[in-house]
Amino acid sequence: MPLLDCFGATYGARDDLAFDLLTGAQSRSMNTVIWEIGDFGLGKDYVSFRQIRSWFDRKTIEKEFYAEQSRALQDVFTSGGIAIATTEISPAAGAVGLWSNHAYSIVGFDSRERLVTIRDPIGKVEPLDPVSGMAQDGLLDGIFKVPLPDFNRYFPHLIVSAM
């Protein structure tokens, strides 16, 4: 029995490898807005065509990200697949109380409202209200919903595996 739910990650396990082993399907890692084009149109250690395009029309590129992610999440939940989001070192995630270098499971997606339902596998961490210090949804149960734009600020990567 592991010491913690995330024990394997401590010893170098990769979330996408766990997906592949558990489902027998190939996982797909997708960059989000914060990783690919960042806050100032600067991504992480490389330049992509989409990043360059964001320098001239960021709103259009963000819409492309949201559409791509919406399709991927819809596919996951219609096929019975699984999805996670990782924080790596995300200043925006830390600012609302989420752990950095942590993987969160995605347990639902409302495509009409573009709300992502996320669960902390340890069950303790979710965005906090900056004024009260309490969970934004009023329940400190590790399950929370975020609009797709906030999801893209908090989580640099979305990993999906359709069944």
C-alpha positions as CSV (number, residue, x, y, z in Angstrom):
1,M,0.0,0.0,0.0
2,P,1.5,3.4,-1.0
3,L,2.2,6.0,1.7
4,L,0.2,8.6,-0.2
5,D,-2.1,8.7,-3.2
6,C,0.6,10.5,-5.2
7,F,3.5,8.4,-3.9
8,G,4.6,7.1,-7.4
9,A,5.1,10.7,-8.6
10,T,7.6,11.2,-5.9
11,Y,9.8,8.6,-7.5
12,G,9.6,9.8,-11.1
13,A,6.5,8.2,-12.3
14,R,4.8,10.1,-15.2
15,D,1.1,10.7,-15.2
16,D,0.8,9.9,-18.9
17,L,2.5,6.6,-18.4
18,A,0.1,5.7,-15.6
19,F,-2.8,6.5,-18.1
20,D,-1.4,4.2,-20.7
21,L,-0.8,1.3,-18.3
22,L,-4.3,1.6,-16.6
23,T,-6.4,2.1,-19.7
24,G,-4.4,0.3,-22.4
25,A,-5.0,3.4,-24.6
26,Q,-2.5,6.0,-25.7
27,S,-2.7,9.2,-23.7
28,R,-2.4,12.6,-25.3
29,S,-0.8,15.6,-23.6
30,M,-2.2,19.0,-24.7
31,N,-0.6,22.3,-23.8
32,T,-2.9,25.0,-22.4
33,V,-2.8,28.7,-23.0
34,I,-0.5,29.4,-20.0
35,W,2.1,26.9,-21.3
36,E,1.9,27.5,-25.0
37,I,1.6,31.3,-25.2
38,G,1.9,32.4,-21.5
39,D,0.8,35.7,-20.2
40,F,2.9,37.8,-22.6
41,G,2.9,35.6,-25.7
42,L,6.0,33.8,-24.5
43,G,5.8,30.1,-24.1
44,K,8.1,27.7,-22.3
45,D,11.5,27.2,-23.9
46,Y,10.4,27.1,-27.5
47,V,8.5,29.1,-30.1
48,S,5.6,27.6,-32.0
49,F,3.6,28.9,-34.9
50,R,0.5,29.2,-32.7
51,Q,2.6,31.2,-30.2
52,I,3.8,33.6,-32.9
53,R,0.2,34.0,-34.2
54,S,-0.8,34.9,-30.6
55,W,1.4,38.0,-30.7
56,F,-0.9,39.5,-33.3
57,D,-4.3,38.1,-32.4
58,R,-4.3,36.5,-28.9
59,K,-8.1,36.3,-28.6
60,T,-8.4,34.2,-31.7
61,I,-5.7,31.8,-30.4
62,E,-7.3,31.5,-27.0
63,K,-10.6,30.6,-28.7
64,E,-8.7,27.9,-30.7
65,F,-7.3,26.5,-27.4
66,Y,-10.8,26.5,-25.8
67,A,-12.4,24.8,-28.8
68,E,-9.7,22.1,-29.0
69,Q,-9.9,21.5,-25.2
70,S,-13.7,21.4,-25.3
71,R,-13.7,18.7,-28.1
72,A,-11.1,16.7,-26.2
73,L,-13.0,16.8,-22.9
74,Q,-16.3,16.0,-24.6
75,D,-14.6,13.0,-26.3
76,V,-13.2,11.8,-23.0
77,F,-16.5,11.8,-21.2
78,T,-18.6,10.4,-24.1
79,S,-16.1,7.5,-24.5
80,G,-15.6,6.7,-20.9
81,G,-12.0,7.8,-20.9
82,I,-10.0,9.7,-18.2
83,A,-8.4,13.1,-18.0
84,I,-6.1,14.9,-15.7
85,A,-4.6,18.4,-15.5
86,T,-1.2,19.2,-14.1
87,T,0.0,22.4,-12.4
88,E,3.8,22.1,-12.8
89,I,5.0,25.5,-11.6
90,S,2.0,27.7,-12.2
91,P,2.0,31.1,-10.4
92,A,-1.8,31.5,-11.0
93,A,-2.5,28.1,-9.5
94,G,-0.4,28.9,-6.4
95,A,-2.1,32.3,-6.0
96,V,-5.5,30.6,-5.5
97,G,-4.2,27.9,-3.2
98,L,-3.6,25.0,-5.7
99,W,-0.5,22.9,-5.3
100,S,2.3,23.3,-7.8
101,N,3.7,20.2,-9.5
102,H,0.5,18.3,-8.8
103,A,-1.9,16.3,-10.9
104,Y,-5.7,16.8,-10.5
105,S,-8.3,14.5,-12.0
106,I,-10.9,15.9,-14.3
107,V,-14.3,14.4,-13.3
108,G,-16.7,16.4,-15.5
109,F,-17.1,18.9,-18.2
110,D,-20.1,21.1,-19.0
111,S,-19.7,21.9,-22.6
112,R,-22.5,24.4,-22.7
113,E,-21.1,26.5,-19.8
114,R,-17.5,25.4,-20.5
115,L,-17.0,24.5,-16.8
116,V,-14.4,21.9,-15.9
117,T,-15.0,19.9,-12.7
118,I,-11.8,19.0,-11.1
119,R,-10.9,16.7,-8.1
120,D,-7.8,16.8,-6.0
121,P,-6.8,13.1,-5.6
122,I,-5.7,13.7,-2.1
123,G,-9.0,15.5,-1.5
124,K,-7.7,18.5,0.3
125,V,-6.8,21.3,-2.1
126,E,-9.0,23.6,-4.1
127,P,-9.2,27.3,-5.1
128,L,-9.6,29.6,-2.1
129,D,-11.4,32.9,-1.9
130,P,-8.7,35.5,-1.4
131,V,-10.7,37.5,1.1
132,S,-12.1,34.8,3.4
133,G,-9.5,32.1,2.8
134,M,-12.3,29.6,2.5
135,A,-13.0,27.3,-0.5
136,Q,-14.6,29.3,-3.3
137,D,-17.5,26.8,-3.5
138,G,-18.0,26.8,0.3
139,L,-16.9,23.1,0.6
140,L,-13.3,22.1,1.3
141,D,-13.8,18.7,-0.2
142,G,-11.2,18.8,-3.0
143,I,-13.8,19.0,-5.8
144,F,-14.3,22.3,-7.6
145,K,-15.4,23.8,-10.9
146,V,-13.5,26.3,-13.0
147,P,-14.4,28.1,-16.2
148,L,-12.2,27.1,-19.2
149,P,-10.3,30.4,-19.2
150,D,-9.3,29.9,-15.5
151,F,-8.5,26.3,-16.2
152,N,-6.0,27.5,-18.8
153,R,-4.4,29.9,-16.3
154,Y,-4.0,27.3,-13.5
155,F,-3.1,24.2,-15.5
156,P,-0.3,24.1,-18.1
157,H,-1.2,20.7,-19.4
158,L,-4.3,18.6,-20.0
159,I,-3.8,14.9,-20.5
160,V,-6.6,12.9,-22.0
161,S,-7.1,9.2,-22.7
162,A,-10.2,8.1,-24.6
163,M,-11.3,4.5,-24.3
